[in-house]
């Protein structure tokens, strides 16, 4: 992205403002070269952290799994008793 900004040229230079914009984009890309990668890594880490379940969600998932295991064990026991 920074490489594209540094090489940005308007199709038609209409005014000195276009030249100023081109120069500003070039300077921005040069100033932030290397920082974007660092920022991207930090944002990826934050996104991973936010994607993790909260303590409440973890407890709820554990309770659901426990309930499913109890129900399955009860059904299995009842089927075994019924087949005898």
Order of alpha helices (4+ residues) and beta strands (2+ residues): alpha-alpha-alpha-alpha
